[in-house]
Amino acid sequence: MMRSQSESDVAFSELKPSWIKPVVWIGFCTVLLPLTTTAMLSGKSSTEKMLTGMVQPLFVAIVAAMAIGATLLRRGERPMGWLLLIGACILWFISSGMVVNRVFLYWESRFVSVEPSAVEPFDYVVVLGGGTGIAPDGRAQFAGAGDRVGYAAQLFLAGKAKNLVTTGDTLVLTGILARKFEAKYDPSEQTRQIWKELGIPEDAIFELPGQNTWSEMAALKEHPEWWKGKRCGLLTSAFHMPRALKLAERAGVQVSPIGADYRAGKGHFMISDLVPDIGHLERLQILIKEWIGMTVGR
C-alpha cells in the first residue's frame, strides 16, 4: 500500500537531524546576513575585514554556543538551551566594538584631549609609569600606553612643561621567586632613557618610585616642592585618570589632570563594529580593573 504525499513528508521530516534548522538560521543571522550587508554598503575591504574577525576563536565559540542552544530549545531542553543562547548573546554584546567604544567614550569624556600648543604651562608634569617596555636588545621602547611618554615629551618641547617627573619601579618578587631586577626594568628608567634620546635635558627629568598608583601618589606627597604652590600636572591614560585623581586627592596632593592615550575610538560606525572581538573584551577588562581600584581605594 502506497503512502500519501503528506505521510511521506512527515516521515522525511522525522528522519532529518534536529540540529539542521537551528544551525542554518543561526548561521544566516550571524554570518551570511552581516557579510552580505557589509558587502553591499561598505565594499570588498570591509567585507574581508569582517570575514577575518569571523574566523577568530571568540566569534566561532559564540556562534557555536548559539547554535547548540537553539538546537537544545528545538529538542525541548529549555533550561540549558536558554542558558547557552542568552549567555552567548551577552558575550557577543559586551565584546562588540559598538558597545565597548561607547563605554570608553563615556568613561573618558571628563578629560578633553588638548593640543600641546593650547595647554597652559606647567612647572612640573608627573607622568605615571606603564607606557614603556624593554626590547630584546635592552633598548627602552613605547608600550601600549606609550602616548603618556610621548605626549609629555611634546609638552616639554613645546615649552609647556618646565620639568618632567617619571614614576614606577619593577614589581618586587619575594619567596621562592625572589629576584633582584636591574634598573633598566624600572618604568621610570625606561621613560628617562626615551626622553633623553628625544633631546630632553637630564636636569629637567626627575624620578619617583612606586609599584602601583597608590604608592606613586604616596611618593609624590613627599615632594611638595613639585606641587605645593606650583602648577603641577598629572599625566596618565584618560581611562586611568579617575582613579589616579582620587588617589592623589586621598594623598593630599594638588595636581591638574592631563589626559593621554585615549581608547574610545571615534571613527565612523561600521557593521564590523557589531562583530565580537577578544580585543574589545580586553579593553573592557581594563575599565573593570579601574572600577575595582577606585572602589577599594588602591
N, C-alpha and C positions, 0 to 999 in steps of 0.2 A: 504494500500500500504506500503510495507516494505522499510525502508531506506537503502541506500547503506552503506558500511563499512566506507567510508570517511566521510559521513554525520554524522554517529554515533560518530566518533572520534571528529569531530568539536563540536557536541552537548555536548559531555562529557567534552571537554576542557573548554567550556563556563561555565559549572557547577562548575569547580574547583576554589576554592578561589585564588585570585591573589597573596596572600602572601606566598603560599606554596613554590614555586620555589625559590624566593629570600632568604627565611629563610633557606631552605635546603643548598643552595650554600654558604651563609654566615657561617652557622654552620660547613659545611665541611671545609672551608678555615681557619676559626679562631679557631676551636676546634678539630675536628677529625684529620685533617692533621697534626697539630703540635703535638698532643698526639701520633699519630702513629709513626711519625718521631722520637720523643724523645724515645719512647719505643724501637725502632729498634737500635738507635745509643747510647743511654745512660743507658738503663735498667730501672728496676722497680722503684728504689728510685727516679730518676729524673722525671719519669712519674708521680709518686704520688705527688712530689713537684709542678709540673706544674698544675696538676689537682686541688690541693689546691688553687693555685693562680687563677684558672679559676672560682672558686665559690665565689670569693670575689666581693663585690658590684661594684667596679670600672670596672672590666672586664665585668661583666654581663651588666652593663649600656652601655658600649661601644659597645658590640656585639648587644644589643637590638637596639641602635641607628642606627647601620649599617643595621640591618635587616629592620627597619622601613624605613630608607632612600632608600634602594634598592626596597622595596615594592612600595613606592611612585613614584619612577622612572618608575617602570613597569606599574603603572597606568597612567603615563603621567604627574604627578605633579612634574615637574623637579626642579623648584627653591627650594622648601622645601626639596625635595629628595636629591639634591646635597648638600644643606646646612648641613643636618644631616650626610650624608655619609662622606663628606670632614672633617667636624668638628670632627667626631668620629675617623677618620684616624689620624688627627693631635694630638688629645688627646692620642691615642694609641702610637704614635711616641714619644711624649715628656715624656711619663710615663713608657717607657721601660728601663730596666737596661742597655741595649746596648748603648743607646743614652746618658743617664744621666751619666753613668760611664765615658764615653769619654769626656763629658763636664767638669766633675770634674778633670779628668786627665790633661786636657789642663790648667785648672784654677790653679791647684796646682803644675804644673810641674816646676815652677820657684823656688820652695823651696824643695830642696832634703832632704829626711829623712836621718839622720845620727845617727849611734850608739853612745851612750854616751862616750864610750872609745875613739872615734875618734874626739871628739869635743875639740876645743881649749878652755882652761879655761876662765871663765868669772868672773869678780869682782862681778857683780850683774846680776841676771836674773829676769826680770819683767814678771810675769805670769798674763795674763788678766783673769778676772773672767768669770764664765759661765760653769765651769767644775764640779760644785758641787751642792748638794741639801740637803734637810733635810729628814731623815727617820721618820716614825711615832713616834718613841721613842725619837726624838730630836737629834739623832746622825747624824753627818755630813757624807754624802756619795758621791761617784762619780756619776756624771750625764752623759748625752750623750757625752759631750766634756771632760770627765774625764781624757783623756790622757794628757791634758795640765798639770794637777796637778801631775799625776804620772810620766811623763817624767821629770818634773822639779825636783822631788824628786830623780829620777835616776841620774840626772846630779850632784846634791849635794852630794849624797852618793858615786859617782864615783870620787869625788874631782874636778869636772869640773865647779862648781859654789860655790863661797865663801859665797854669801848671796842670799836669795830669797825674792822677793817682790811680794805680792799678792794684787790684786785690787778688788774693787767692793763693792758698798753699795746696800741696798734694795731700790727699787723704792719708792719714797715718794708719798703717796696718799693725795690729798687735797680735798677741797669742802665737799660735804655731805658724801664722802667716807674716809675722813681724818682719818688716823690711824698711831700710832707710833709703829713700829716693834721692836722686841727685837734684840740684836746684833747677836744672833745665825742665823738670817735670812740673814745676810750680806755674800755674796760670799767670801769676804776676810777672815772673821772669820771662815767660814766653811773650807776653804783651810788651814788656820793656824792650826785648830784642827787636820785635817788629817795628815799634815806634822809632827806635834808634836808626834802623835801616831806612825809615821813611824821612829821616832828617830832623827828628825832634831831639833837641839837645839833652844831654844826660842830666844837667842840673834842673831841668823842668819836669823830670819824671820822679815820682815817689811811689813806694810800695807799701801795701798793708797786708798783714797775714789774714788768715781766715779760711775755714774749710766749708763753710756754708754762709748764707746771707746773714743769719743771726750773728755768727762770730765776726763777720766782716763789719757789721754795724757796731758791735762792741769794740772792735779795734779802732774804728773811725771816731768813736766817742773819746778815745784817749788822745786825739789830736784836734782840740778845739781851735787851734791856730788856723786850721784849714776851713772851718765852717762857722765859728762863732764871730759874728760881726763881719763876716765875709760873704761874698756871693759864691756859694758852693753848689754845684750841680751834681746830681746823682744820675749816672747814665747806665741804663741796662735795657734789656729787651722789653718792649711795650707790654707783653703778656706777663712779665715778671714784676713790672713796676708796682702794681697794687700791694703785693706782699712786701717788696723792698721798702716802700714808703711807710707801711705800717710798722715794720721792724725798726726803721730809722726813728719814727716818732716815739716808739716804745723806749728806744735807747736815749732819747732826748737830743738827737742830732738834727740840726736845721739844714735841710737841703731842698733844692728845687729839682723837679723831675725833668729828665731829658730822655725822651723815648727813642729807641732804635730797634732794628731787627724786627720789623712788623711782619706778622704772619697771616694776616687776614686774607690777603689776596683780593684785589679789586678789579680783576679783568672782567670782560663781558661773560654773561652766563652762556654756558654750552651744555648740550644734552649730556655730554660725558661727565659733567659735574654731578649727575644723578647716579653714576656708577660707583659702587663701593670700592674703596681703596685702602690698603693697610696703612699708607702714609697718613691718611686723614685720621685714622684711629690713633696713630702715634701722636699727632698734633693734639687730639682731644685729651689724650693721656697727660700731656703737659699741663693743660688747664686744670685737670683733676688734681694733679700734684700741687699746683699753685693754690688751689682752693683748700686742700688739706693743710698746707703750710700756713695759710692765713688763719685757719680755724684753730690750729694748735699753737700758733704764735712762734713758729720756727722757720 
